[in-house]
Amino acid sequence: WDMANDLRGQLEAYEFKDYILGLIFYRFLSEKTEDRANKLLEEDNISYKDAWKDQAYREGLKDQLIREIGYVIEPDYLFSSMIEEIAKGEQGKFDIEMLQKAVTAVTESTLGAESQEEFRNLFEDMDLSSSKLGRDVKSRSRVIAKVMVNINSIPFTHDDADIDILGDAYEYLIGQFAAHAGKKAGEFYTPPQVSKIIAKIVTLGKKDLRNVYDPTCGSGSLLLRVAKEAKVRKFFGQEKTSTTYNLARMNMLLHDVSYQNFDIQNADSLEDPRHVDMRFEAVVANPPYSAKWSADEKFLQDERFSAYGKLAPASKADFAFVQHMIHHLDDNGTMAVVLPHGVLFRGAAEGVIRKYLIEEKNYLDAVIGLPANIFFGTS
């Protein structure tokens, strides 16, 4: 956070979000590559750098890394290599264009591999050619080098399962940026106290979940919170805003969820659902409060909504999210959702849907009132 304040000269602190989070993530990917490569080369007694120079080694390493972690970062583009170049000052080779090449190379290394979808456009929000960072390559390079040196000073180890320093730093920053970006920020962040309650509810009496789903997953913090309460085999989510969708995928990888074990899609869950025939053992969400949606007549034929005979009003999609989530809930599943309390007493179509849920189906176990002022921008 100090780092963001440090850079405030040029940008608002929260405008640095994409750079700081992107670079923390790059450092993580980079160290993961290094750790894995060193393990693979342990018996051969050769460094990653030297092995890369040998074509046979290089091809073997590429194949193995793609299989295990889903991507490759070559030795010259490792975060640690760039830090070494930055330390040499004027004599070093580092500039912002080198970083741009490095970042592009990560995505390119996944092309044609199973991990391609999970890495596509991951770094697109980190605009390294932006004039906000500086007028020319030299001044932009100086600013970014400063950020990288700061990030390099965060201590974290990958093997220490209890303390997830990088993941936690990431979550903390997302929360800080949310607070400072003001009202709109509630869109991508559920306060940790609320996440914890939700996670405890959906894992009650369970130690092992086949899957968990969040139709408005934001940066993914709610999905990851469930994994703190029980073992989760697979994570599913959908997020409409592409910047936040990128954050969610980074967040998954940062918390050591393998690219094979999550499926997060970028689209509007109500209008364009992507996990159509799936059922989930735990469903969690903190949807945008009283959002607008199309409430198009065609949805009366959609099996998510058809049984109720009414659609949630166009001006308030709260119940549409509830109906969507119930549709995706498995018979043995539990769902927990945060909603504005108007859903408890508003009439018209919402009254009809509420009555169906409670009287016809007896789906509702509990309503829990949360205290005021927990969420940004709503009392």
C-alpha positions as CSV (number, residue, x, y, z in Angstrom):
1,W,0.0,0.0,0.0
2,D,2.9,2.3,0.7
3,M,4.2,1.4,-2.7
4,A,0.9,2.7,-4.2
5,N,1.2,5.9,-2.2
6,D,4.8,6.2,-3.2
7,L,3.8,6.4,-6.8
8,R,1.0,8.8,-6.3
9,G,2.8,11.6,-8.1
10,Q,1.6,10.4,-11.4
11,L,-1.6,8.5,-10.8
12,E,-4.2,8.0,-8.2
13,A,-3.2,5.1,-5.9
14,Y,-6.0,2.9,-7.2
15,E,-5.0,3.5,-10.8
16,F,-1.8,1.7,-9.9
17,K,-3.9,-1.4,-9.1
18,D,-3.4,-3.1,-12.4
19,Y,0.4,-2.5,-12.4
20,I,1.0,-3.5,-8.8
21,L,-1.3,-6.6,-8.9
22,G,0.0,-7.6,-12.3
23,L,3.6,-7.4,-11.2
24,I,3.0,-9.3,-8.0
25,F,1.4,-11.9,-10.1
26,Y,4.3,-11.9,-12.6
27,R,6.8,-12.4,-9.7
28,F,4.7,-15.3,-8.5
29,L,4.6,-17.0,-11.9
30,S,8.3,-16.4,-12.3
31,E,9.3,-17.9,-8.9
32,K,7.1,-20.9,-9.6
33,T,8.9,-21.5,-12.9
34,E,12.2,-21.2,-11.2
35,D,11.3,-23.6,-8.3
36,R,9.9,-26.1,-10.7
37,A,12.8,-25.9,-13.2
38,N,15.4,-26.3,-10.4
39,K,13.6,-29.4,-9.1
40,L,13.5,-30.9,-12.6
41,L,17.3,-30.2,-13.0
42,E,18.3,-31.2,-9.5
43,E,19.9,-34.5,-10.5
44,D,21.7,-33.1,-13.5
45,N,23.4,-30.5,-11.4
46,I,22.9,-27.8,-13.9
47,S,21.3,-24.3,-13.5
48,Y,18.1,-23.3,-15.3
49,K,20.1,-20.6,-17.1
50,D,22.7,-23.0,-18.4
51,A,20.2,-25.8,-19.3
52,W,18.2,-23.3,-21.4
53,K,21.2,-22.7,-23.6
54,D,21.2,-26.4,-24.6
55,Q,18.5,-27.2,-27.1
56,A,17.7,-30.7,-25.9
57,Y,17.4,-29.5,-22.3
58,R,15.3,-26.5,-23.4
59,E,12.7,-28.6,-25.3
60,G,12.4,-31.1,-22.5
61,L,12.0,-28.3,-19.9
62,K,9.4,-26.5,-22.0
63,D,7.3,-29.7,-22.3
64,Q,7.5,-30.5,-18.7
65,L,6.8,-27.0,-17.4
66,I,3.7,-26.7,-19.7
67,R,2.5,-30.0,-18.4
68,E,3.0,-29.2,-14.7
69,I,2.3,-25.5,-14.3
70,G,0.8,-24.6,-17.7
71,Y,3.3,-21.9,-18.9
72,V,7.0,-21.2,-19.4
73,I,9.1,-18.2,-18.5
74,E,12.6,-18.3,-19.9
75,P,15.6,-17.5,-17.6
76,D,16.3,-13.9,-19.0
77,Y,12.6,-13.0,-18.4
78,L,12.5,-14.2,-14.8
79,F,11.5,-11.6,-12.3
80,S,14.8,-12.2,-10.5
81,S,16.8,-11.7,-13.7
82,M,15.1,-8.4,-14.3
83,I,15.8,-7.3,-10.7
84,E,19.5,-8.1,-11.3
85,E,19.5,-5.9,-14.4
86,I,17.7,-3.1,-12.5
87,A,20.3,-3.3,-9.8
88,K,23.1,-2.5,-12.4
89,G,21.5,0.9,-13.0
90,E,22.5,2.6,-16.2
91,Q,24.6,-0.5,-17.2
92,G,21.7,-2.9,-16.9
93,K,19.6,-4.1,-19.8
94,F,16.2,-3.6,-18.1
95,D,13.6,-1.3,-19.6
96,I,9.9,-1.4,-19.8
97,E,10.0,-2.9,-23.3
98,M,11.8,-5.9,-21.9
99,L,9.1,-6.4,-19.3
100,Q,6.4,-6.1,-22.1
101,K,8.2,-8.9,-24.0
102,A,8.4,-11.0,-20.9
103,V,4.7,-10.6,-20.1
104,T,3.7,-11.4,-23.7
105,A,6.0,-14.4,-23.8
106,V,4.1,-16.0,-20.8
107,T,0.8,-15.9,-22.7
108,E,2.4,-17.1,-25.9
109,S,4.0,-20.1,-24.2
110,T,0.5,-21.4,-23.4
111,L,-0.8,-21.3,-27.0
112,G,-2.1,-24.7,-28.1
113,A,-1.7,-26.0,-24.6
114,E,-4.5,-27.1,-22.3
115,S,-3.9,-24.0,-20.1
116,Q,-4.4,-21.6,-23.0
117,E,-7.9,-20.4,-21.9
118,E,-6.8,-19.8,-18.3
119,F,-3.9,-17.6,-19.4
120,R,-5.5,-15.7,-22.3
121,N,-5.3,-11.9,-21.9
122,L,-4.3,-12.2,-18.3
123,F,-2.1,-9.2,-18.4
124,E,-4.2,-7.0,-20.7
125,D,-5.0,-4.5,-18.0
126,M,-1.4,-3.7,-17.3
127,D,-0.8,-1.1,-20.0
128,L,3.0,-0.6,-20.0
129,S,2.9,1.9,-22.9
130,S,0.5,4.2,-21.0
131,S,1.6,7.9,-20.9
132,K,0.3,7.9,-17.3
133,L,3.5,6.1,-16.3
134,G,5.7,8.7,-18.0
135,R,6.3,10.5,-21.3
136,D,9.0,8.3,-22.7
137,V,10.4,4.8,-22.4
138,K,13.1,5.9,-19.9
139,S,10.8,7.6,-17.5
140,R,8.2,4.7,-17.7
141,S,11.0,2.2,-17.1
142,R,12.1,4.2,-14.0
143,V,8.7,4.1,-12.4
144,I,8.1,0.4,-13.2
145,A,11.6,-0.5,-11.9
146,K,10.8,1.2,-8.6
147,V,7.6,-0.8,-8.3
148,M,9.4,-4.1,-9.1
149,V,12.1,-3.4,-6.5
150,N,9.4,-2.8,-3.9
151,I,7.6,-6.0,-4.9
152,N,10.8,-7.9,-4.7
153,S,11.2,-6.9,-1.1
154,I,7.9,-8.7,-0.1
155,P,9.1,-11.9,1.6
156,F,7.2,-15.0,0.6
157,T,7.8,-18.7,0.2
158,H,5.8,-21.1,-1.8
159,D,6.2,-24.2,0.4
160,D,4.8,-22.6,3.6
161,A,1.2,-23.7,3.3
162,D,-0.1,-21.9,6.3
163,I,1.0,-18.4,5.3
164,D,0.0,-17.4,1.9
165,I,1.8,-14.1,1.9
166,L,1.5,-13.2,-1.7
167,G,-2.1,-14.3,-2.0
168,D,-2.9,-12.3,1.2
169,A,-1.1,-9.2,0.0
170,Y,-3.1,-9.5,-3.2
171,E,-6.4,-9.8,-1.3
172,Y,-5.4,-6.9,1.0
173,L,-4.6,-4.7,-1.9
174,I,-7.8,-5.5,-3.7
175,G,-9.7,-4.5,-0.6
176,Q,-7.6,-1.3,-0.2
177,F,-8.1,-0.3,-3.8
178,A,-11.8,-1.0,-3.4
179,A,-12.1,1.3,-0.5
180,H,-10.3,4.1,-2.3
181,A,-12.0,3.7,-5.6
182,G,-15.2,4.5,-3.7
183,K,-18.7,3.4,-4.2
184,K,-18.3,1.4,-7.4
185,A,-15.7,-0.8,-5.8
186,G,-18.1,-3.0,-3.8
187,E,-18.6,-4.6,-7.2
188,F,-15.5,-6.7,-6.9
189,Y,-14.9,-7.3,-3.2
190,T,-16.8,-9.0,-0.5
191,P,-15.5,-8.0,3.0
192,P,-13.7,-10.9,4.6
193,Q,-16.0,-11.1,7.6
194,V,-19.0,-11.7,5.3
195,S,-17.0,-14.2,3.1
196,K,-16.2,-16.1,6.2
197,I,-19.8,-16.5,7.3
198,I,-20.8,-17.6,3.8
199,A,-18.0,-20.1,3.6
200,K,-18.8,-21.6,7.0
201,I,-22.5,-22.0,6.0
202,V,-22.0,-23.8,2.8
203,T,-19.3,-26.2,4.3
204,L,-21.3,-27.0,7.4
205,G,-20.7,-30.7,8.2
206,K,-18.5,-31.2,5.1
207,K,-14.8,-31.5,4.8
208,D,-14.6,-32.3,1.1
209,L,-16.6,-30.5,-1.7
210,R,-16.8,-31.8,-5.2
211,N,-17.2,-28.2,-6.5
212,V,-18.2,-24.7,-5.6
213,Y,-19.8,-22.0,-7.9
214,D,-20.1,-18.2,-7.8
215,P,-22.1,-16.6,-10.6
216,T,-20.8,-13.1,-9.8
217,C,-17.4,-14.1,-8.7
218,G,-15.6,-10.7,-8.8
219,S,-12.0,-11.2,-7.9
220,G,-12.7,-14.8,-6.6
221,S,-12.2,-14.1,-2.9
222,L,-15.4,-15.7,-2.0
223,L,-14.6,-19.0,-3.8
224,L,-11.2,-19.1,-2.3
225,R,-12.6,-18.5,1.2
226,V,-14.7,-21.6,0.9
227,A,-11.5,-23.6,0.3
228,K,-10.2,-22.4,3.7
229,E,-13.1,-24.2,5.3
230,A,-13.1,-27.4,3.3
231,K,-11.2,-29.2,0.6
232,V,-12.6,-28.0,-2.8
233,R,-11.8,-30.1,-5.8
234,K,-13.0,-27.7,-8.5
235,F,-13.9,-24.0,-8.7
236,F,-16.4,-22.5,-11.1
237,G,-17.3,-18.9,-11.5
238,Q,-18.6,-16.2,-13.9
239,E,-17.7,-12.5,-14.0
240,K,-19.1,-9.9,-16.3
241,T,-16.3,-7.2,-15.9
242,S,-13.2,-8.3,-17.8
243,T,-10.7,-6.5,-15.6
244,T,-12.2,-8.2,-12.5
245,Y,-12.4,-11.5,-14.4
246,N,-8.6,-11.3,-15.0
247,L,-8.1,-10.6,-11.3
248,A,-10.1,-13.7,-10.5
249,R,-8.0,-15.9,-12.6
250,M,-4.7,-14.4,-11.2
251,N,-6.1,-14.8,-7.7
252,M,-6.8,-18.6,-8.3
253,L,-3.3,-19.2,-9.7
254,L,-1.8,-17.1,-6.9
255,H,-3.5,-19.3,-4.3
256,D,-2.0,-22.3,-6.0
257,V,-5.2,-23.6,-7.6
258,S,-3.9,-25.3,-10.7
259,Y,-5.2,-24.2,-14.1
260,Q,-6.9,-27.6,-14.4
261,N,-9.0,-27.1,-11.3
262,F,-10.8,-23.8,-12.1
263,D,-13.2,-22.7,-14.8
264,I,-14.0,-19.0,-14.7
265,Q,-15.9,-17.4,-17.6
266,N,-16.2,-13.8,-18.7
267,A,-19.9,-13.0,-19.4
268,D,-23.2,-11.9,-17.8
269,S,-24.5,-14.9,-15.8
270,L,-28.2,-14.0,-16.2
271,E,-28.1,-13.1,-19.9
272,D,-25.4,-15.5,-21.0
273,P,-24.9,-18.3,-18.5
274,R,-21.8,-20.4,-19.3
275,H,-22.2,-23.5,-17.0
276,V,-25.6,-24.4,-18.3
277,D,-26.1,-28.0,-17.4
278,M,-23.9,-28.1,-14.3
279,R,-25.0,-28.6,-10.7
280,F,-22.8,-27.6,-7.7
281,E,-22.4,-28.8,-4.2
282,A,-21.9,-25.3,-2.9
283,V,-23.1,-22.1,-4.5
284,V,-22.1,-18.7,-3.1
285,A,-22.5,-15.1,-4.3
286,N,-22.6,-11.5,-3.4
287,P,-24.3,-10.2,-6.5
288,P,-24.5,-6.5,-7.4
289,Y,-27.4,-5.1,-5.4
290,S,-30.6,-4.4,-7.2
291,A,-28.8,-4.4,-10.6
292,K,-30.8,-3.9,-13.8
293,W,-31.3,-6.7,-16.2
294,S,-33.3,-7.2,-19.4
295,A,-36.2,-9.3,-17.8
296,D,-36.9,-10.3,-21.3
297,E,-40.1,-12.4,-21.9
298,K,-38.0,-15.2,-23.4
299,F,-36.8,-15.9,-19.9
300,L,-40.2,-17.3,-19.0
301,Q,-39.2,-20.3,-21.2
302,D,-35.8,-20.6,-19.5
303,E,-35.7,-23.5,-17.1
304,R,-34.0,-21.3,-14.5
305,F,-37.1,-19.1,-14.2
306,S,-40.0,-20.9,-15.8
307,A,-41.4,-22.7,-12.8
308,Y,-42.1,-19.4,-10.9
309,G,-44.4,-17.9,-13.5
310,K,-42.9,-14.4,-12.9
311,L,-39.6,-12.8,-13.6
312,A,-37.7,-10.5,-11.3
313,P,-38.4,-6.8,-12.3
314,A,-36.0,-5.2,-14.8
315,S,-35.0,-2.6,-12.3
316,K,-34.0,-5.2,-9.6
317,A,-32.3,-8.4,-10.6
318,D,-31.9,-9.7,-7.0
319,F,-34.3,-12.6,-7.3
320,A,-33.1,-13.4,-10.8
321,F,-29.7,-14.2,-9.3
322,V,-31.4,-16.3,-6.6
323,Q,-33.3,-18.3,-9.2
324,H,-30.2,-18.7,-11.3
325,M,-28.3,-20.0,-8.2
326,I,-31.0,-22.4,-7.1
327,H,-31.1,-23.8,-10.6
328,H,-27.4,-24.7,-10.4
329,L,-27.6,-26.1,-6.9
330,D,-27.2,-29.9,-6.5
331,D,-29.7,-31.9,-4.5
332,N,-27.2,-32.3,-1.7
333,G,-25.9,-28.8,-2.0
334,T,-26.1,-25.6,0.1
335,M,-26.3,-22.1,-1.2
336,A,-25.6,-18.8,0.6
337,V,-26.1,-15.4,-0.9
338,V,-25.8,-11.8,0.2
339,L,-28.8,-9.5,-0.8
340,P,-30.1,-6.1,0.1
341,H,-33.0,-6.6,2.6
342,G,-35.7,-5.2,0.2
343,V,-35.9,-8.8,-1.1
344,L,-37.6,-9.8,2.2
345,F,-40.7,-7.6,1.8
346,R,-41.0,-6.1,-1.7
347,G,-44.3,-7.1,-3.4
348,A,-45.4,-7.7,-7.0
349,A,-43.4,-10.3,-9.0
350,E,-40.8,-10.5,-6.2
351,G,-43.6,-11.5,-3.7
352,V,-44.7,-14.3,-6.1
353,I,-41.2,-15.6,-6.4
354,R,-40.6,-15.4,-2.7
355,K,-43.8,-17.2,-1.9
356,Y,-42.9,-20.0,-4.4
357,L,-39.4,-20.5,-2.8
358,I,-40.7,-20.6,0.8
359,E,-44.2,-22.1,0.6
360,E,-44.1,-24.3,-2.4
361,K,-40.6,-25.5,-2.3
362,N,-39.5,-24.9,1.3
363,Y,-36.0,-24.1,0.1
364,L,-35.2,-21.4,2.6
365,D,-33.3,-22.4,5.8
366,A,-32.4,-19.1,7.3
367,V,-32.2,-15.3,6.8
368,I,-29.3,-13.7,8.6
369,G,-29.3,-9.9,9.1
370,L,-25.9,-8.3,8.8
371,P,-25.1,-5.1,10.7
372,A,-25.0,-1.7,8.9
373,N,-22.0,-0.2,7.0
374,I,-20.2,-3.4,6.2
375,F,-20.2,-2.8,2.4
376,F,-18.8,0.2,0.5
377,G,-21.4,2.6,-0.7
378,T,-24.4,1.1,1.0
379,S,-25.6,1.8,4.5
